[in-house]
Amino acid sequence: MMWVVVLKLSVLNSAVSMKFIRSTSNILFLNLHNISHK
């Protein structure tokens, strides 16, 4: 039964990290876009 909890935690963790990576890359992209237009 313990591995089910571990599996759920790993899935949740990967989803959170993917969201964090996506938001970070969006911020970096917007910053580069703003810098190139100045």
C-alpha distance matrix in Angstrom:
0.0 3.8 5.6 5.6 7.3 9.3 10.4 11.5 13.3 15.0 16.2 17.5 19.1 20.8 22.1 23.5 25.1 26.6 28.1 29.5 30.9 32.5 34.1 35.3 36.9 38.5 40.0 41.3 42.8 44.5 45.9 47.3 48.8 50.5 51.8 53.3 55.1 56.8
3.8 0.0 3.8 5.4 5.5 6.6 8.8 10.2 11.0 12.6 14.6 15.7 16.7 18.7 20.3 21.4 22.7 24.6 26.2 27.1 28.6 30.5 32.0 32.9 34.7 36.4 37.7 38.9 40.6 42.4 43.5 44.9 46.6 48.2 49.4 50.9 52.9 54.4
5.6 3.8 0.0 3.8 5.4 4.9 6.0 8.5 9.7 10.3 12.1 14.0 14.9 16.2 18.2 19.7 20.7 22.2 24.2 25.3 26.4 28.2 30.1 31.0 32.4 34.3 35.8 36.8 38.3 40.3 41.6 42.7 44.4 46.2 47.3 48.7 50.8 52.4
5.6 5.4 3.8 0.0 3.8 5.4 5.0 6.2 8.6 9.9 10.6 12.3 14.1 15.4 16.6 18.4 19.9 21.1 22.7 24.3 25.6 27.0 28.8 30.1 31.5 33.1 34.8 36.1 37.4 39.1 40.7 42.0 43.3 45.2 46.5 47.9 49.7 51.5
7.3 5.5 5.4 3.8 0.0 3.8 5.4 5.1 6.1 8.6 9.9 10.5 12.1 14.2 15.4 16.4 18.1 19.9 21.2 22.4 24.1 25.7 27.0 28.3 30.1 31.6 32.9 34.4 35.9 37.5 38.9 40.4 41.9 43.4 44.8 46.4 48.2 49.8
9.3 6.6 4.9 5.4 3.8 0.0 3.8 5.5 5.1 6.1 8.6 9.8 10.3 12.2 14.2 15.2 16.2 18.1 19.9 20.8 22.1 24.1 25.6 26.5 28.1 30.0 31.3 32.4 34.1 35.9 37.1 38.4 40.1 41.8 42.9 44.4 46.5 48.0
10.4 8.8 6.0 5.0 5.4 3.8 0.0 3.8 5.4 5.2 6.2 8.6 9.8 10.6 12.3 14.3 15.3 16.5 18.5 19.9 20.9 22.5 24.4 25.6 26.8 28.6 30.3 31.4 32.7 34.6 36.1 37.2 38.7 40.6 41.9 43.1 45.1 46.9
11.5 10.2 8.5 6.2 5.1 5.5 3.8 0.0 3.8 5.5 5.2 6.1 8.5 10.0 10.6 12.3 14.2 15.4 16.6 18.3 19.9 21.1 22.7 24.2 25.8 27.1 28.7 30.2 31.5 33.1 34.7 36.2 37.4 39.1 40.6 42.1 43.8 45.5
13.3 11.0 9.7 8.6 6.1 5.1 5.4 3.8 0.0 3.8 5.5 5.1 5.9 8.5 9.8 10.4 12.1 14.1 15.3 16.3 18.0 19.8 21.0 22.2 24.1 25.6 26.9 28.3 29.9 31.5 32.8 34.3 35.9 37.4 38.7 40.3 42.2 43.7
15.0 12.6 10.3 9.9 8.6 6.1 5.2 5.5 3.8 0.0 3.8 5.4 4.9 6.1 8.5 9.8 10.4 12.1 14.2 15.1 16.1 18.1 19.9 20.7 22.1 24.1 25.5 26.5 28.1 30.0 31.3 32.5 34.1 35.9 37.0 38.4 40.5 42.1
16.2 14.6 12.1 10.6 9.9 8.6 6.2 5.2 5.5 3.8 0.0 3.8 5.4 5.2 6.2 8.7 9.9 10.6 12.4 14.3 15.3 16.5 18.5 19.9 21.0 22.6 24.4 25.7 26.8 28.7 30.3 31.5 32.8 34.7 36.1 37.3 39.2 41.1
17.5 15.7 14.0 12.3 10.5 9.8 8.6 6.1 5.1 5.4 3.8 0.0 3.8 5.5 5.1 6.2 8.6 9.9 10.7 12.3 14.2 15.4 16.7 18.3 20.0 21.2 22.7 24.4 25.7 27.2 28.7 30.3 31.6 33.1 34.7 36.2 37.9 39.5
19.1 16.7 14.9 14.1 12.1 10.3 9.8 8.5 5.9 4.9 5.4 3.8 0.0 3.8 5.4 5.2 6.1 8.5 9.9 10.5 12.1 14.1 15.4 16.3 18.2 19.9 21.1 22.3 24.1 25.7 26.9 28.4 30.0 31.6 32.8 34.4 36.3 37.8
20.8 18.7 16.2 15.4 14.2 12.2 10.6 10.0 8.5 6.1 5.2 5.5 3.8 0.0 3.8 5.5 5.1 6.0 8.6 9.7 10.3 12.0 14.1 15.1 16.2 18.1 19.8 20.8 22.1 24.1 25.5 26.6 28.1 30.1 31.2 32.5 34.5 36.3
22.1 20.3 18.2 16.6 15.4 14.2 12.3 10.6 9.8 8.5 6.2 5.1 5.4 3.8 0.0 3.8 5.5 5.1 6.2 8.6 9.9 10.6 12.4 14.2 15.4 16.5 18.5 20.0 21.0 22.6 24.4 25.8 26.8 28.7 30.3 31.6 33.2 35.1
23.5 21.4 19.7 18.4 16.4 15.2 14.3 12.3 10.4 9.8 8.7 6.2 5.2 5.5 3.8 0.0 3.8 5.5 5.1 6.2 8.6 9.9 10.6 12.2 14.2 15.4 16.6 18.3 19.9 21.2 22.6 24.4 25.7 27.1 28.6 30.3 31.9 33.4
25.1 22.7 20.7 19.9 18.1 16.2 15.3 14.2 12.1 10.4 9.9 8.6 6.1 5.1 5.5 3.8 0.0 3.8 5.4 4.9 6.0 8.5 9.8 10.3 12.1 14.1 15.2 16.3 18.0 19.8 20.9 22.3 24.0 25.6 26.7 28.3 30.3 31.8
26.6 24.6 22.2 21.1 19.9 18.1 16.5 15.4 14.1 12.1 10.6 9.9 8.5 6.0 5.1 5.5 3.8 0.0 3.8 5.4 5.1 6.1 8.6 9.8 10.5 12.2 14.2 15.2 16.2 18.3 19.9 20.9 22.2 24.3 25.6 26.8 28.7 30.6
28.1 26.2 24.2 22.7 21.2 19.9 18.5 16.6 15.3 14.2 12.4 10.7 9.9 8.6 6.2 5.1 5.4 3.8 0.0 3.8 5.5 5.1 6.2 8.5 9.9 10.5 12.3 14.2 15.2 16.5 18.4 20.0 20.9 22.6 24.3 25.8 27.2 29.0
29.5 27.1 25.3 24.3 22.4 20.8 19.9 18.3 16.3 15.1 14.3 12.3 10.5 9.7 8.6 6.2 4.9 5.4 3.8 0.0 3.8 5.5 5.2 6.0 8.6 9.9 10.6 12.2 14.1 15.4 16.5 18.3 19.8 21.1 22.5 24.3 26.0 27.4
30.9 28.6 26.4 25.6 24.1 22.1 20.9 19.9 18.0 16.1 15.3 14.2 12.1 10.3 9.9 8.6 6.0 5.1 5.5 3.8 0.0 3.8 5.5 5.1 6.1 8.5 9.9 10.5 12.1 14.2 15.3 16.4 18.1 19.9 20.9 22.3 24.4 26.0
32.5 30.5 28.2 27.0 25.7 24.1 22.5 21.1 19.8 18.1 16.5 15.4 14.1 12.0 10.6 9.9 8.5 6.1 5.1 5.5 3.8 0.0 3.8 5.5 5.2 6.1 8.7 9.9 10.4 12.3 14.2 15.3 16.3 18.3 19.9 21.0 22.7 24.7
34.1 32.0 30.1 28.8 27.0 25.6 24.4 22.7 21.0 19.9 18.5 16.7 15.4 14.1 12.4 10.6 9.8 8.6 6.2 5.2 5.5 3.8 0.0 3.8 5.5 5.0 6.2 8.7 9.8 10.6 12.3 14.3 15.2 16.5 18.3 20.0 21.3 23.0
35.3 32.9 31.0 30.1 28.3 26.5 25.6 24.2 22.2 20.7 19.9 18.3 16.3 15.1 14.2 12.2 10.3 9.8 8.5 6.0 5.1 5.5 3.8 0.0 3.8 5.4 5.1 6.2 8.6 9.9 10.6 12.4 14.2 15.4 16.5 18.4 20.2 21.5
36.9 34.7 32.4 31.5 30.1 28.1 26.8 25.8 24.1 22.1 21.0 20.0 18.2 16.2 15.4 14.2 12.1 10.5 9.9 8.6 6.1 5.2 5.5 3.8 0.0 3.8 5.4 5.0 6.0 8.5 9.8 10.5 12.1 14.1 15.2 16.3 18.4 20.2
38.5 36.4 34.3 33.1 31.6 30.0 28.6 27.1 25.6 24.1 22.6 21.2 19.9 18.1 16.5 15.4 14.1 12.2 10.5 9.9 8.5 6.1 5.0 5.4 3.8 0.0 3.8 5.5 5.1 6.1 8.6 9.9 10.4 12.3 14.2 15.4 16.7 18.7
40.0 37.7 35.8 34.8 32.9 31.3 30.3 28.7 26.9 25.5 24.4 22.7 21.1 19.8 18.5 16.6 15.2 14.2 12.3 10.6 9.9 8.7 6.2 5.1 5.4 3.8 0.0 3.8 5.4 5.2 6.2 8.7 9.8 10.6 12.2 14.3 15.6 16.9
41.3 38.9 36.8 36.1 34.4 32.4 31.4 30.2 28.3 26.5 25.7 24.4 22.3 20.8 20.0 18.3 16.3 15.2 14.2 12.2 10.5 9.9 8.7 6.2 5.0 5.5 3.8 0.0 3.8 5.5 5.1 6.2 8.5 9.9 10.5 12.2 14.4 15.7
42.8 40.6 38.3 37.4 35.9 34.1 32.7 31.5 29.9 28.1 26.8 25.7 24.1 22.1 21.0 19.9 18.0 16.2 15.2 14.1 12.1 10.4 9.8 8.6 6.0 5.1 5.4 3.8 0.0 3.8 5.4 5.2 6.1 8.7 9.9 10.6 12.5 14.6
44.5 42.4 40.3 39.1 37.5 35.9 34.6 33.1 31.5 30.0 28.7 27.2 25.7 24.1 22.6 21.2 19.8 18.3 16.5 15.4 14.2 12.3 10.6 9.9 8.5 6.1 5.2 5.5 3.8 0.0 3.8 5.5 4.9 6.1 8.6 9.9 10.8 12.6
45.9 43.5 41.6 40.7 38.9 37.1 36.1 34.7 32.8 31.3 30.3 28.7 26.9 25.5 24.4 22.6 20.9 19.9 18.4 16.5 15.3 14.2 12.3 10.6 9.8 8.6 6.2 5.1 5.4 3.8 0.0 3.8 5.4 5.1 6.1 8.6 10.1 10.9
47.3 44.9 42.7 42.0 40.4 38.4 37.2 36.2 34.3 32.5 31.5 30.3 28.4 26.6 25.8 24.4 22.3 20.9 20.0 18.3 16.4 15.3 14.3 12.4 10.5 9.9 8.7 6.2 5.2 5.5 3.8 0.0 3.8 5.5 5.1 6.1 8.7 10.2
48.8 46.6 44.4 43.3 41.9 40.1 38.7 37.4 35.9 34.1 32.8 31.6 30.0 28.1 26.8 25.7 24.0 22.2 20.9 19.8 18.1 16.3 15.2 14.2 12.1 10.4 9.8 8.5 6.1 4.9 5.4 3.8 0.0 3.8 5.5 5.3 6.5 9.0
50.5 48.2 46.2 45.2 43.4 41.8 40.6 39.1 37.4 35.9 34.7 33.1 31.6 30.1 28.7 27.1 25.6 24.3 22.6 21.1 19.9 18.3 16.5 15.4 14.1 12.3 10.6 9.9 8.7 6.1 5.1 5.5 3.8 0.0 3.8 5.5 5.3 6.5
51.8 49.4 47.3 46.5 44.8 42.9 41.9 40.6 38.7 37.0 36.1 34.7 32.8 31.2 30.3 28.6 26.7 25.6 24.3 22.5 20.9 19.9 18.3 16.5 15.2 14.2 12.2 10.5 9.9 8.6 6.1 5.1 5.5 3.8 0.0 3.8 5.5 5.4
53.3 50.9 48.7 47.9 46.4 44.4 43.1 42.1 40.3 38.4 37.3 36.2 34.4 32.5 31.6 30.3 28.3 26.8 25.8 24.3 22.3 21.0 20.0 18.4 16.3 15.4 14.3 12.2 10.6 9.9 8.6 6.1 5.3 5.5 3.8 0.0 3.8 5.7
55.1 52.9 50.8 49.7 48.2 46.5 45.1 43.8 42.2 40.5 39.2 37.9 36.3 34.5 33.2 31.9 30.3 28.7 27.2 26.0 24.4 22.7 21.3 20.2 18.4 16.7 15.6 14.4 12.5 10.8 10.1 8.7 6.5 5.3 5.5 3.8 0.0 3.8
56.8 54.4 52.4 51.5 49.8 48.0 46.9 45.5 43.7 42.1 41.1 39.5 37.8 36.3 35.1 33.4 31.8 30.6 29.0 27.4 26.0 24.7 23.0 21.5 20.2 18.7 16.9 15.7 14.6 12.6 10.9 10.2 9.0 6.5 5.4 5.7 3.8 0.0
